[in-house]
């Protein structure tokens, strides 16, 4: 495992009594996987997401307007692009992920990640992402989601807009253990936090492929699909700017503002015309080195400030 330095996190100073309920545990890694947090070594980050929609033009127009992006159509895809954020729409089944694109730091990291996937017996699939250079590849996770890895093409210079890079993707699943085994056990994402029901079973799992608290996470649910995807505003004042931007367009907040326990991030949520959830976040915890935290499955874990939308 990389020799990272300590980094202060906000949550320890906010609610010390509540934090005492959290248990820190060491990550269990198979002997043959020690020193092989491959996705972290590759510096992978969520570069873009692509969704299907029964009305792709309408959905793409919503993202261009609400999320402050330029809209173009390339072949069968509607492409929304803003500063460090990208959203793709394809015709198909509404609320279904077409694919997620994770960019790696360099060619060496991408090759190492592909070799790891092959060694784990995963089927290596083609990536059709317009945002990646040649040499990208994809795999399917246990719930069938297509996850592409590649090297990002340079973004056009001069794009301006409110800060909000594409940051994380969170799934809903019947089997959070299978999610953890795949992303941590087979691709080498690091475990950040886990939330457990009273009987000890997993309610939520947060995994990261860089220093940000989570890149891909998963909630226990009664369905399989996407729970939400998120954009990182960076700081509280920028969430304010996003709220003003959304208000000018008569787009109401469906949840928040609040602060999550795991990740310690501030958040607001809105909903797109297909009922997909969009999060705009700020102050997400940066992790350089700490044990995995275990959290109790209860409302204050999900929102330290108030209303919680529990998934299980």
VENLIN-V863008 format. One record per residue. N is the residue number from 0. RES is the residue in one letter. PHI is phi as a letter, one per 20 degrees, with the letter a starting at -180 (999 if undefined). PSI is psi in degrees with one decimal (NA if undefined). Layout:
BEGIN
N | RES | PHI | PSI
N | RES | PHI | PSI
END
This chain:
BEGIN
0 | X | 999 | 142.9
1 | X | f | 148.6
2 | X | e | 82.2
3 | X | e | 156.1
4 | X | e | 159.9
5 | X | f | 148.7
6 | X | c | 131.1
7 | X | f | 143.0
8 | X | d | 147.0
9 | X | f | -38.4
10 | X | f | -27.1
11 | X | f | -24.5
12 | X | e | -3.6
13 | X | e | -53.9
14 | X | c | 76.6
15 | X | g | -36.8
16 | X | f | -41.7
17 | X | f | -38.2
18 | X | f | -23.7
19 | X | f | -17.3
20 | X | f | -13.2
21 | X | e | 136.5
22 | X | d | 129.9
23 | X | e | 130.0
24 | X | c | 152.3
25 | X | f | 145.0
26 | X | f | 132.9
27 | X | e | 120.9
28 | X | c | 133.8
29 | X | g | 151.0
30 | X | g | -40.4
31 | X | f | -2.1
32 | X | d | -1.9
33 | X | g | 138.8
34 | X | m | 15.0
35 | X | c | 51.6
36 | X | f | 75.2
37 | X | f | -43.8
38 | X | f | -35.2
39 | X | f | -43.3
40 | X | f | -32.5
41 | X | f | -10.1
42 | X | m | 35.5
43 | X | f | 144.7
44 | X | b | 154.4
45 | X | f | 112.7
46 | X | e | -38.8
47 | X | a | 161.6
48 | X | c | 151.9
49 | X | c | 129.2
50 | X | c | 151.6
51 | X | e | 155.3
52 | X | b | 143.8
53 | X | f | -20.0
54 | X | c | 73.9
55 | X | f | -34.8
56 | X | f | -43.4
57 | X | f | -44.8
58 | X | f | -43.5
59 | X | f | -39.7
60 | X | f | -37.2
61 | X | f | -47.1
62 | X | f | -38.5
63 | X | g | -41.5
64 | X | f | -53.7
65 | X | f | -39.7
66 | X | d | 14.7
67 | X | l | 57.9
68 | X | c | 157.6
69 | X | e | 143.3
70 | X | d | 128.5
71 | X | c | 161.7
72 | X | d | 126.6
73 | X | c | 107.3
74 | X | m | -121.4
75 | X | e | 7.8
76 | X | d | 142.2
77 | X | e | 124.7
78 | X | d | 119.1
79 | X | d | 130.4
80 | X | b | 128.7
81 | X | c | -173.0
82 | X | f | 108.2
83 | X | m | 22.1
84 | X | b | 144.4
85 | X | b | 140.5
86 | X | b | 131.9
87 | X | d | 141.3
88 | X | c | 135.9
89 | X | c | 151.8
90 | X | f | 138.3
91 | X | r | -147.1
92 | X | e | 123.4
93 | X | f | 146.9
94 | X | m | 23.0
95 | X | d | 131.5
96 | X | f | 125.7
97 | X | f | -48.6
98 | X | a | 162.4
99 | X | d | 139.7
100 | X | d | 118.3
101 | X | d | 123.6
102 | X | e | 140.5
103 | X | e | 158.8
104 | X | f | -42.8
105 | X | b | 174.6
106 | X | f | -35.5
107 | X | f | -44.8
108 | X | f | -39.9
109 | X | f | -43.8
110 | X | f | -39.5
111 | X | f | -39.9
112 | X | f | -40.1
113 | X | f | -41.9
114 | X | f | -38.5
115 | X | f | -45.5
116 | X | f | -42.0
117 | X | f | -42.7
118 | X | f | -28.9
119 | X | e | 1.0
120 | X | n | 18.0
121 | X | e | 144.7
122 | X | f | 127.1
123 | X | e | 119.4
124 | X | d | 163.5
125 | X | f | 149.1
126 | X | d | 133.0
127 | X | d | 12.8
128 | X | f | 130.7
129 | X | f | -12.5
130 | X | e | -7.3
131 | X | d | 148.5
132 | X | f | 169.0
133 | X | g | 147.0
134 | X | o | -2.8
135 | X | f | 157.6
136 | X | b | 170.9
137 | X | b | 157.4
138 | X | c | 162.1
139 | X | d | 134.7
140 | X | e | 177.3
141 | X | g | -23.8
142 | X | e | 7.0
143 | X | n | 5.5
144 | X | f | 134.0
145 | X | e | 119.4
146 | X | d | 116.0
147 | X | d | 144.5
148 | X | c | 138.8
149 | X | a | -174.4
150 | X | d | 126.7
151 | X | f | 137.0
152 | X | f | 148.6
153 | X | f | 139.4
154 | X | e | 145.9
155 | X | g | 138.1
156 | X | f | 152.5
157 | X | n | 0.5
158 | X | f | 129.8
159 | X | c | 159.8
160 | X | q | 176.9
161 | X | f | 140.3
162 | X | f | 135.7
163 | X | r | 65.5
164 | X | f | 147.2
165 | X | g | 131.1
166 | X | c | -51.9
167 | X | b | 162.6
168 | X | c | 132.6
169 | X | c | 130.0
170 | X | e | 160.2
171 | X | d | 134.9
172 | X | b | 153.6
173 | X | f | -17.0
174 | X | c | 91.5
175 | X | f | -29.8
176 | X | f | -40.9
177 | X | f | -37.5
178 | X | g | -49.0
179 | X | f | -43.5
180 | X | f | -35.6
181 | X | f | -57.6
182 | X | f | -40.9
183 | X | e | -49.8
184 | X | f | -31.1
185 | X | d | -28.5
186 | X | d | -12.2
187 | X | m | 31.8
188 | X | f | 151.6
189 | X | e | 146.2
190 | X | e | 131.2
191 | X | d | -64.3
192 | X | c | 154.8
193 | X | c | 141.5
194 | X | d | 132.5
195 | X | c | 141.9
196 | X | f | 169.1
197 | X | f | -28.0
198 | X | e | 3.8
199 | X | n | -9.6
200 | X | f | 154.5
201 | X | f | 128.6
202 | X | e | -36.5
203 | X | b | 146.0
204 | X | c | 130.1
205 | X | d | 123.9
206 | X | c | 152.0
207 | X | c | 153.0
208 | X | c | 13.8
209 | X | b | -161.2
210 | X | f | -12.2
211 | X | f | 143.5
212 | X | g | -44.3
213 | X | b | 140.2
214 | X | d | -44.6
215 | X | c | 130.9
216 | X | c | 174.2
217 | X | b | 132.1
218 | X | d | 140.1
219 | X | f | 132.9
220 | X | b | 173.2
221 | X | e | 12.0
222 | X | b | 169.2
223 | X | d | 128.6
224 | X | r | -152.3
225 | X | e | 132.6
226 | X | e | -52.9
227 | X | a | 165.5
228 | X | c | 160.1
229 | X | c | 150.1
230 | X | d | 139.2
231 | X | d | 109.9
232 | X | f | -21.8
233 | X | n | -50.3
234 | X | b | 164.3
235 | X | g | -41.9
236 | X | f | -31.1
237 | X | f | -31.1
238 | X | f | -40.8
239 | X | g | -45.1
240 | X | f | -40.1
241 | X | f | -42.2
242 | X | f | -42.0
243 | X | f | -41.5
244 | X | f | -44.0
245 | X | f | -39.4
246 | X | f | -38.2
247 | X | f | -22.4
248 | X | d | 10.8
249 | X | l | 36.4
250 | X | d | 109.5
251 | X | f | 153.7
252 | X | f | 135.9
253 | X | e | -16.2
254 | X | a | 137.8
255 | X | n | 176.6
256 | X | f | 149.9
257 | X | b | -175.7
258 | X | c | 123.3
259 | X | f | 153.9
260 | X | f | -72.2
261 | X | g | 124.8
262 | X | n | -22.9
263 | X | l | 18.7
264 | X | e | 145.0
265 | X | f | 152.4
266 | X | b | 154.9
267 | X | c | 154.6
268 | X | c | 142.6
269 | X | c | 173.1
270 | X | c | 136.4
271 | X | e | 175.4
272 | X | f | -21.7
273 | X | e | 4.0
274 | X | m | 17.7
275 | X | f | 143.6
276 | X | e | 137.5
277 | X | c | 129.3
278 | X | d | 140.3
279 | X | d | 122.8
280 | X | c | 162.7
281 | X | b | 154.8
282 | X | m | 32.3
283 | X | f | 135.1
284 | X | g | 137.0
285 | X | d | 126.3
286 | X | d | 122.2
287 | X | d | -35.2
288 | X | a | 117.4
289 | X | a | 159.4
290 | X | f | 165.2
291 | X | f | 138.8
292 | X | d | 139.0
293 | X | d | 126.5
294 | X | d | 149.3
295 | X | f | 144.0
296 | X | e | 97.3
297 | X | b | 163.5
298 | X | g | -40.2
299 | X | f | -18.2
300 | X | f | -40.3
301 | X | f | -35.5
302 | X | b | 108.0
303 | X | f | -19.0
304 | X | e | -23.0
305 | X | r | -128.4
306 | X | g | 135.2
307 | X | d | 143.0
308 | X | d | 91.0
309 | X | f | 139.5
310 | X | e | -17.9
311 | X | b | NA
END
